[in-house]
């Protein structure tokens, strides 16, 4: 028979009770011994009769020496008898009190254990939320709740990753399978048709690779925090990100203006460069030909803010918040030039992992302005 998970041994409550009772018993016995010694010494120190003097006690003649010894023995016997009863009562009371108090003190631990037993992949929302004094047990409960928060954030991120990947990868895989089936079912397919099929398959595989890379980056930063923290200059990162996308902007004849003085923050340089890169790519992809892009860095002693505004199709104010969700797009026009629909959601995840916040607003006449606010470096 397996042991109870709670009582799988001599429990902590019982051990604390035995320890407290043992200490009380030891102290009581020491006090009883001291009382026994003191009673005998006091009786022996009583002024004695002259040596050889005979006194009568209960009809018996005893010498003075015998009388002193009898009184000391009687006193010690009384102390042992009455003191033994008192020690027994004190030990019993100490055991009951220790058992009761340790039960109350350990009740939060039982709540932690009960919460841990009820947890599963579908019930990570359970929390202890212990009330009462802010002692060591409350600190343990708060630490356990914080751990559950991190676990839930990680698990939710993994669930979103799996759901998003399975949803978005279905389209390119279906395209690949359809092209292969159609081409292979045609016995008269020539080299031109095979080349066309290969180009379609190559495009679908490129989209799948781009999507998986974006999903992995989103899962890396969404709710899991960052591992690298060092001072970085956002102006340098913006310049580096722009070099990677300036050819795209040139193809669409976009007018680009930068106002990027040095602005420091703290975090992972590669992730923060991805923030700048995604905002610039988003501004280019969802722009209009011969449109414009404005990039600004604003900083003070508390915050460093990257602002990227661009022209483009009109966007309703109520649609802006949805743009920061994975695979949420405001109209077909904003995805006409490709993309996985994860750019702004990755920006939000990275900025939030750095302790910042992201927001956006429509531009009058069409377009979008995004604000990525990060804590300033000390």
N, C-alpha and C positions, 0 to 999 in steps of 0.2 A: 504494500500500500504506500503510495507516495505521500510525502508530508505536505501539510498545508503550506501554501506559498507565503502566508503571513507568519506562521509559527514553525517554520522549517528548522527549528533549533531552539535553544534557550533564548527567548526574545530579549530585545533591548530593554523593554519595560521591566521584565523580570530581573534582568541583570542589574539595572539601576536600583530596583527595589531591594534586592539582596545586598548590594553594596551599601546603600544608605542604612539599611537595618543593621548590617554588620558593624558599621562605624558607630552607630548609636549604642549597640550592645557592648562594643569594646570600651567606649567612653564610660558607659554606665558601670561596667565591671571594674574599671580603674577607680572610679569614684567610690564604689562599694568597698574596694580593698583599702582605699585611703580612709574611709569612714571606720572600717574594722580596726585598722592600725591606730587611728586617733582615739577611738573609744577605749581600747586597751591601755594606751599610754596615759590617757586622762585619769582612768581609774587607778593606775599604779602611782600617779602623781598626787593622789589624795593624801593629806597628812595622816601618817600612820601612828598607831598606838605604840607605846614602848615595847621593845622586844620582850617576848615572854609573857606579855599580858594576855589573859584569857578573857574572852567575851562569850556570851551565850546568844546563839542564833537559832531560832526555831527549836529551842530546848536542847541544843547541842552546844557543848563547850568547844570553841575553836580559838586558836592562837591568832595573833594580829597578822602574821604572815599568811596564814591560810585564808583569813578574811579578805585581804587585799587581792590574793589570787582568785578567790571565788567571785569577787565583785568584777574584776577585769574579765573573767571568763563569761560571766553572765551578761555583761555589757556587749561583748563581742558576739555572743549568741543572738542577742536581741537585734543587733545591727544586721547580722547575716540573715536572720529570718525576715525581718521587716524590709530590709534593703533588697533581699532577693525577690520578694513579691513586687516591690516597686520597680526593680529592674525589668522583671518580666512584663509588667504592665506598660512600661515605657517602650520596650522593644516591640510589643504588639502594636501599640499606638503608632510607633515610628514606621512599622511595616505597612499598616493601613494608610497612613498619611503619604508615605513614599509611593505606594501603588496608585493612589488617587491622583497625586500631583504629577507623577510621570505620565499617567494616562492622559491628563489634560495637556501636558507639554508636548507629548508625542502625537496628539490628535492631528496636527497639521501634516506630520509625516505620513500618517495613514491616508490623509486626503491626497497627498502627492502620489502615494502608491496606488490608490484607487483610480486617480486620473490616468496614471501611466497604463494601468491595465485596460482601461476603456479605449485607449487610443488605437486607431487603425488608419489606413489610408483614407477612409471616408469620414473620419471623425477627428481630424487634427485641430478642429476648432475648439476642443475642450480646453479650459483653463482653470487653474486653482483660484486665482484672485483672492488670496488669503487676507482677511481683515484682522485687525488687532494690532498689538504693539510691534514696532519695527525691530525685531530681534533677529538672532541668527536663523531661526526657523523661517521667519518671514522672508529673510534674504534668500534662503534656499528655494522657497516657493516662487519668489519673483524671478530667480535665475532659471528655474524650471519653465516658467511661463515664457521667458525671453527665448529659451532654447526652442520651445514649441513654435514661437513666432517665426524663428529662422527656419525651422524644419518645414513649416507650412508654406513659407514663401518659396523655399527651394522646391518643394513638391508641386506647388501650383505652377511654378515656372516650368518644371519638367512636363507636367500635364499639358500646359499650353504649347510647349515645344512639340510634343507628340501630335496633339490635335492639329496645330497649324501645319506641321510638316506633312501629315497624312492628307490634309485637305488640299494644300497648295501643290504638292508633288503629283497629285492625281492627274492634273491637266497635262503637264509635259509628258508624263508616262503614257497617257492615253494617246497623245499626238504621235509619239514614237511608235506605239503598237499599231495604230491605225495606218500610218505610212508604210510600215513594214508589211502589214497584212495586204494592203492594196497593191503594193509593188510586187510582192511575191506571188499574189494570185494572178498576175498578168504574165503569161508565158512569153508574150511578145515585147516585154519591157526592154528598151534599148538603153544605151549608155547615158543619154540625156536624162531619161526618166530616173535611172539609178542615181545620177548625180543630184538631181532635184531632191530625191528622197533623202540622200545623204546630207544635203544642206539643211533640210527641215529637221532631221534627227539631230544634227550638230547644234542647231539653234535651240532645240528643246533641251538637249543635254547641258548647254551653256546656262540656260535659264535655271535648270535644276541645280547646277553647281552654285550659281549665284544665290539661289534661295537657301540652300543648305548652309552656306557660309554665313548668310545673314541670320538665319535661325540659331546657329551655334553661338554667334556673338550675342544675340538677344538673350539666349539661355545663360550665357556666361555672366551677364551683368544684371539680369532681371531678378532682383531680390537676393542676390548672393554676395553683394559687396565687391570691393576691389582689393587686390593684394599689394599693389604698388602705390606708394604715396610719396611724392617728391615735388618740390616747387617747379612749376613750368610757366613759361611765358606764352599766353594764348596767341599773341601776335605772331610768334614764330610758328606755332602750329597752324594757324590760319594760312600763313604764307606757304607752308609745305603742302597743305591740303589743296590750295588753289593751283599749285603747279601740276597736280595730278589731273585736274579737270578743266584747265584753261583751254585745251584744244576743243573740248565739247562746247564751251561757251563761244569760241571763235567760229565754229561751224554754224551756229545759230545767230551770229552777228549781234551778240548781246553787249550792251553797254554796262560795264562793271566799274563801280567806284568803291574804294576802300578807305576807311577811316579807322585804322587799327594801331593806336599807340600801344606801348608796352603795358600789359595787364597780366598780373601774376595770379595763379591759383595753385592748389595742391591736389595731386592725383596721379593717375596713370597716364603718361604722355601719349602712348599709343591709342588708348581709348578716347582721350580728349581730342586727339587729332581726327579720330573717326567721327566725333561730334561735328567738328568743323567741316569735314569732308562730306558727311551726309547732308548737312544743311546746304552746302554749296551745290551738291549733285541734285538735291531736291529743287533748288531754285532754278537750275538749268533745265532739268527734265520737264518740269511743269510750267515752263515759261512760254512765251510766244516769240516767234521769230522777230529779231530786231527789238527785243524787249530790253529791260534793264534789271540790274541787281545792285543792291546797296548793302555793304558789309561794314558794321561798326563794332568797336569794342569800347565799353564804358565801365569804369571801375571806380570804387571808393575804398575806404578802409574795411568794409564788410563784404562787398560783393564784387565779382567780375562778371560782366554780362556781355555775351555775344549776340548781336542782333543781325539777322539776315532777312532782308526784305527783297521781294522780286515782283515783277509784273506777271500777269497771267490771266487765266479765265476767272470770272467772278466766283467768289465763294461766299456762301451764306454764313453768318456769324455762328449759327447753331451747329454748323458742320465742322467748325475748327477743332473742337475737342475730340471729335471722332477720328481726326486725321492722325492722332498720336496713338491710336490703337492698332495692333497688328492687322494688316490686310484691310484696313478701313480707308476708303478713298472718297474724295468729294467729287464725284462725277467722272465720266469716262475721259474727259479732256485732260485730266491731271495724270492719267496713266497712259496716254497715247504713245509715249516714247519709252515704254518698257518700265522696268523696275519691279521689285518683288513686293512692294507695298509695306516694307518694314523699316524704311529709312527713318521716319520720325519716331516710330516706336523704339528703335534702337537708341536714338538720341535721348529720348525720355528716360530709358532704362539706365544709360550711362550717367546722365546728369544726376538722377536720383541716387544712384550708387555713390556719387561723390558728395551727397548732401545738398544738392541744389534743386532747382525746379525749372520746368519748361512751360511756356505758354505761347499762344499765337493769336493773331487777329487778322481779319481781312484787310487788304489794302484798298483804299477807295479807287474805283475804276477797274479793279480786278487784280488778283495776286494775293500773296500771303506774306506776313512778317512774323518771324519766329524769334522768341527771346529765350536764350539758354543762360540761366543765372547760376553761377558757381561761387562757393565761398572763396574770398580773397585770401592770398597767402599772408601769413603774419608779417 
